[in-house]
């Protein structure tokens, strides 16, 4: 949800059919456990269902210039 394109990816999942959602989650690598090479079908289904119910995150705003790192003199 913190990725720059999280909102667009979430909308794609929400518009997909339930079996397309599983593929999108698997392709995104979100259902592959650290000790595994292939995505887990159970995790894929649960993740897809949860994501389909989520709201898109607010767009990330750029930091104001005053908060930027100071320049060297």
DSSP file (Angstrom, degrees, kcal/mol; ACC not computed):
  #  RESIDUE AA STRUCTURE BP1 BP2  ACC     N-H-->O    O-->H-N    N-H-->O    O-->H-N    TCO  KAPPA ALPHA  PHI   PSI    X-CA   Y-CA   Z-CA
    1    1 A X              0   0    0      0, 0.0     5,-0.1     0, 0.0     6,-0.1   0.000 360.0 360.0 360.0 -13.9    0.0    0.0    0.0
    2    2 A X        +     0   0    0      4,-0.1    58,-0.0     3,-0.1     2,-0.0   0.492 360.0 111.8 -94.5  -2.3    3.0    2.3    0.3
    3    3 A X  S >  S-     0   0    0      1,-0.1     3,-1.7     2,-0.1     4,-0.3  -0.348  79.4-117.4 -68.1 152.2    4.2    1.9   -3.3
    4    4 A X  T 3  S+     0   0    0      1,-0.3     3,-0.3     2,-0.1    56,-0.2   0.828 115.9  39.7 -59.9 -33.0    3.8    4.9   -5.6
    5    5 A X  T 3> S+     0   0    0      1,-0.2     4,-2.3     2,-0.1    -1,-0.3   0.085  79.7 116.7-105.0  23.3    1.4    3.0   -7.8
    6    6 A X  H <> S+     0   0    0     -3,-1.7     4,-2.6     1,-0.2     5,-0.2   0.888  73.9  52.9 -60.1 -42.1   -0.5    1.3   -5.0
    7    7 A X  H  > S+     0   0    0     -4,-0.3     4,-2.2    -3,-0.3    -1,-0.2   0.918 111.2  45.6 -61.3 -44.4   -3.8    3.0   -5.8
    8    8 A X  H  > S+     0   0    0      2,-0.2     4,-1.9     1,-0.2    -1,-0.2   0.897 114.3  48.6 -66.1 -40.8   -3.7    2.0   -9.5
    9    9 A X  H  X S+     0   0    0     -4,-2.3     4,-1.9     2,-0.2    -2,-0.2   0.893 111.1  50.6 -66.8 -38.6   -2.8   -1.6   -8.7
   10   10 A X  H  X S+     0   0    0     -4,-2.6     4,-2.6    -5,-0.2    -2,-0.2   0.910 108.7  51.3 -65.6 -42.2   -5.5   -1.8   -6.1
   11   11 A X  H  X S+     0   0    0     -4,-2.2     4,-2.0     1,-0.2    -1,-0.2   0.886 107.5  53.5 -62.0 -38.5   -8.1   -0.5   -8.6
   12   12 A X  H  X S+     0   0    0     -4,-1.9     4,-0.9     1,-0.2    -1,-0.2   0.906 110.8  46.7 -62.3 -41.7   -7.0   -3.1  -11.1
   13   13 A X  H >< S+     0   0    0     -4,-1.9     3,-0.5     1,-0.2    -2,-0.2   0.914 111.1  51.7 -65.9 -42.7   -7.5   -5.8   -8.5
   14   14 A X  H 3< S+     0   0    0     -4,-2.6    -2,-0.2     1,-0.2    -1,-0.2   0.840 111.3  47.0 -64.6 -33.2  -10.9   -4.4   -7.5
   15   15 A X  H 3< S+     0   0    0     -4,-2.0    -1,-0.2    -5,-0.2    -2,-0.2   0.648  97.3  92.8 -82.4 -15.8  -12.1   -4.4  -11.2
   16   16 A X  S << S-     0   0    0     -4,-0.9     2,-0.1    -3,-0.5    -3,-0.0  -0.340  84.1-105.0 -77.0 157.8  -10.9   -7.9  -11.8
   17   17 A X     >  -     0   0    0      1,-0.1     4,-2.2    -2,-0.1     3,-0.2  -0.325  42.4 -98.1 -71.9 166.5  -13.0  -11.1  -11.5
   18   18 A X  H  > S+     0   0    0      1,-0.2     4,-1.2     2,-0.2    -1,-0.1   0.859 124.8  45.5 -60.6 -36.8  -12.3  -13.2   -8.5
   19   19 A X  H  > S+     0   0    0      1,-0.2     4,-1.2     2,-0.2    -1,-0.2   0.802 110.8  53.0 -79.2 -26.4  -10.1  -15.7  -10.4
   20   20 A X  H  > S+     0   0    0     -3,-0.2     4,-2.4     2,-0.2    -2,-0.2   0.843 103.1  59.8 -70.1 -33.9   -8.2  -12.8  -12.1
   21   21 A X  H  X S+     0   0    0     -4,-2.2     4,-2.6     1,-0.2     5,-0.2   0.918 101.1  53.4 -59.2 -44.2   -7.5  -11.3   -8.7
   22   22 A X  H  X S+     0   0    0     -4,-1.2     4,-2.5     1,-0.2    -1,-0.2   0.920 109.6  48.4 -57.1 -44.3   -5.7  -14.5   -7.6
   23   23 A X  H  X S+     0   0    0     -4,-1.2     4,-2.9     1,-0.2    -1,-0.2   0.907 110.6  50.7 -63.2 -42.3   -3.5  -14.2  -10.7
   24   24 A X  H  X S+     0   0    0     -4,-2.4     4,-1.7     2,-0.2    -1,-0.2   0.901 112.1  46.9 -63.3 -41.0   -2.7  -10.5  -10.1
   25   25 A X  H  <>S+     0   0    0     -4,-2.6     5,-1.5     2,-0.2     6,-0.5   0.919 114.2  47.4 -66.9 -43.5   -1.8  -11.2   -6.5
   26   26 A X  H ><5S+     0   0    0     -4,-2.5     3,-1.3    -5,-0.2    -2,-0.2   0.931 112.0  49.4 -63.0 -45.7    0.4  -14.1   -7.5
   27   27 A X  H 3<5S+     0   0    0     -4,-2.9    -1,-0.2     1,-0.3    -2,-0.2   0.822 106.0  57.9 -64.1 -31.3    2.1  -12.1  -10.3
   28   28 A X  T 3<5S-     0   0    0     -4,-1.7    -1,-0.3    -5,-0.2    -2,-0.2   0.610 109.9-124.5 -74.1 -11.2    2.8   -9.3   -7.8
   29   29 A X  T X 5S+     0   0    0     -3,-1.3     3,-0.8    -4,-0.5    -3,-0.2   0.581  74.8 125.4  80.4   9.7    4.7  -11.7   -5.6
   30   30 A X  T 3 <S+     0   0    0     -5,-1.5    -4,-0.2     1,-0.2    -5,-0.1   0.592  70.3  47.9 -80.2 -10.1    2.5  -10.9   -2.6
   31   31 A X  T 3  S+     0   0    0     -6,-0.5     9,-2.6    -5,-0.2     2,-0.7   0.278  83.6 103.3-114.1  10.4    1.5  -14.5   -1.9
   32   32 A X    <   -     0   0    0     -3,-0.8     7,-0.2     7,-0.3     2,-0.0  -0.845  67.3-137.9 -97.1 116.2    5.0  -16.1   -2.0
   33   33 A X    >   -     0   0    0     -2,-0.7     3,-2.3     5,-0.4    -2,-0.1  -0.358  23.9-109.0 -70.7 151.5    6.3  -16.8    1.5
   34   34 A X  T 3  S+     0   0    0      1,-0.3    -1,-0.1    -2,-0.0    -2,-0.0   0.788 118.2  45.7 -54.4 -32.3   10.0  -16.0    2.2
   35   35 A X  T 3  S+     0   0    0      2,-0.0    -1,-0.3     0, 0.0     2,-0.3   0.309 105.6  77.0 -95.2  10.1   10.9  -19.7    2.3
   36   36 A X    <   -     0   0    0     -3,-2.3     3,-0.1     1,-0.1     4,-0.0  -0.797  60.0-154.6-119.2 159.8    9.0  -20.7   -0.8
   37   37 A X  S    S+     0   0    0     -2,-0.3     2,-0.3     2,-0.1    -1,-0.1   0.650  82.9  50.7-101.5 -23.0    9.6  -20.4   -4.6
   38   38 A X  S    S-     0   0    0     -7,-0.1    -5,-0.4     1,-0.0    -1,-0.1  -0.851  92.6-100.2-116.5 150.7    5.9  -20.5   -5.6
   39   39 A X        -     0   0    0     -2,-0.3     2,-0.4    -7,-0.2    -7,-0.3  -0.376  37.0-115.0 -68.0 148.3    2.9  -18.5   -4.3
   40   40 A X     >  -     0   0    0     -9,-2.6     4,-2.7     1,-0.1     5,-0.2  -0.714  13.8-145.7 -83.1 129.0    0.6  -20.2   -1.8
   41   41 A X  H  > S+     0   0    0     -2,-0.4     4,-2.2     2,-0.2     5,-0.2   0.878 100.2  49.9 -62.2 -38.9   -2.9  -20.7   -3.1
   42   42 A X  H  > S+     0   0    0      2,-0.2     4,-2.3     1,-0.2     5,-0.2   0.935 113.2  45.2 -66.3 -46.5   -4.5  -20.1    0.3
   43   43 A X  H  > S+     0   0    0      1,-0.2     4,-2.9     2,-0.2     5,-0.3   0.900 111.4  54.4 -64.7 -40.1   -2.5  -16.9    0.8
   44   44 A X  H  X S+     0   0    0     -4,-2.7     4,-2.5   -13,-0.2     5,-0.2   0.933 110.5  45.5 -58.2 -48.3   -3.3  -15.8   -2.7
   45   45 A X  H  X S+     0   0    0     -4,-2.2     4,-2.2     2,-0.2    -2,-0.2   0.923 116.0  45.2 -62.6 -45.8   -7.1  -16.2   -2.2
   46   46 A X  H  X S+     0   0    0     -4,-2.3     4,-2.2     2,-0.2    -2,-0.2   0.910 114.7  47.7 -66.5 -42.3   -7.1  -14.5    1.2
   47   47 A X  H  X S+     0   0    0     -4,-2.9     4,-2.9     2,-0.2     5,-0.2   0.922 111.9  49.7 -65.2 -44.9   -4.9  -11.6    0.0
   48   48 A X  H  X S+     0   0    0     -4,-2.5     4,-2.0    -5,-0.3    -1,-0.2   0.911 111.9  48.5 -61.0 -43.4   -7.0  -11.1   -3.1
   49   49 A X  H  X S+     0   0    0     -4,-2.2     4,-0.7    -5,-0.2    -1,-0.2   0.909 113.8  46.6 -64.1 -42.3  -10.2  -11.0   -1.1
   50   50 A X  H >X S+     0   0    0     -4,-2.2     3,-1.0     1,-0.2     4,-0.6   0.925 112.2  49.5 -66.5 -45.3   -8.8   -8.6    1.5
   51   51 A X  H >< S+     0   0    0     -4,-2.9     3,-1.0     1,-0.2    -1,-0.2   0.868 103.6  60.2 -63.1 -36.3   -7.4   -6.3   -1.2
   52   52 A X  H 3< S+     0   0    0     -4,-2.0    -1,-0.2     1,-0.3    -2,-0.2   0.742 107.3  47.2 -63.7 -22.3  -10.7   -6.2   -3.0
   53   53 A X  H << S+     0   0    0     -3,-1.0    -1,-0.3    -4,-0.7    -2,-0.2   0.554  94.6 100.1 -94.0 -10.6  -12.3   -4.7    0.1
   54   54 A X    <<  -     0   0    0     -3,-1.0     2,-0.3    -4,-0.6   -40,-0.0  -0.354  69.9-124.4 -79.2 155.2   -9.6   -2.1    0.8
   55   55 A X        -     0   0    0      1,-0.1     2,-0.1    -2,-0.1    -1,-0.1  -0.708  37.5 -97.9 -91.4 149.6   -9.8    1.6    0.0
   56   56 A X        -     0   0    0     -2,-0.3   -49,-0.1     1,-0.1    -1,-0.1  -0.398  43.6-109.7 -65.7 142.4   -7.1    3.1   -2.2
   57   57 A X        -     0   0    0      1,-0.1     2,-0.1   -56,-0.1    -1,-0.1  -0.340  37.8 -95.1 -70.1 156.1   -4.4    4.9   -0.2
   58   58 A X        -     0   0    0      1,-0.1    -1,-0.1    -2,-0.0     3,-0.1  -0.442  51.1 -95.5 -67.3 143.5   -4.1    8.6   -0.3
   59   59 A X        -     0   0    0      1,-0.1     2,-0.4    -2,-0.1    -1,-0.1  -0.307  41.6-108.3 -60.6 144.6   -1.6    9.8   -2.9
   60   60 A X        -     0   0    0    -56,-0.2     2,-0.3    -3,-0.1    -1,-0.1  -0.608  33.9-144.9 -76.5 129.2    1.8   10.6   -1.5
   61   61 A X        -     0   0    0     -2,-0.4     2,-0.1     1,-0.1     3,-0.1  -0.708  18.3-109.6 -96.0 147.0    2.5   14.3   -1.4
   62   62 A X        -     0   0    0     -2,-0.3     2,-0.1     1,-0.1     3,-0.1  -0.452  40.5-102.3 -70.4 146.4    5.9   15.8   -2.0
   63   63 A X        -     0   0    0     -2,-0.1    -1,-0.1     1,-0.1     5,-0.1  -0.442  42.4-102.0 -68.3 140.8    7.6   17.3    1.1
   64   64 A X    >   -     0   0    0      1,-0.1     3,-1.8    -2,-0.1     4,-0.4  -0.269  30.4-112.3 -60.5 152.5    7.5   21.1    1.3
   65   65 A X  G >  S+     0   0    0      1,-0.3     3,-1.5     2,-0.2    -1,-0.1   0.819 115.5  64.5 -57.1 -33.1   10.7   22.8    0.2
   66   66 A X  G 3  S+     0   0    0      1,-0.3    -1,-0.3     4,-0.0    -2,-0.1   0.748 101.1  51.4 -64.4 -22.8   11.2   24.0    3.8
   67   67 A X  G <  S+     0   0    0     -3,-1.8    -1,-0.3     2,-0.0    -2,-0.2   0.459  87.2 110.8 -93.7  -1.8   11.6   20.4    4.9
   68   68 A X  S <  S-     0   0    0     -3,-1.5     3,-0.1    -4,-0.4     2,-0.1  -0.228  84.8 -82.3 -67.5 161.3   14.2   19.6    2.3
   69   69 A X        -     0   0    0      1,-0.1    -1,-0.1     0, 0.0    -2,-0.0  -0.378  54.6-103.3 -63.1 141.0   17.8   18.9    3.3
   70   70 A X        -     0   0    0     -3,-0.1     2,-0.3     1,-0.1    -1,-0.1  -0.315  34.5-119.3 -66.0 150.5   19.8   22.1    3.9
   71   71 A X        -     0   0    0     -3,-0.1     2,-0.2     1,-0.1    -1,-0.1  -0.655  26.3-109.6 -90.8 148.3   22.2   23.2    1.2
   72   72 A X              0   0    0     -2,-0.3    -1,-0.1     1,-0.1     0, 0.0  -0.490 360.0 360.0 -75.3 144.9   25.9   23.5    1.8
   73   73 A X              0   0    0     -2,-0.2    -1,-0.1     0, 0.0    -2,-0.0   0.393 360.0 360.0-105.8 360.0   27.4   27.0    1.8
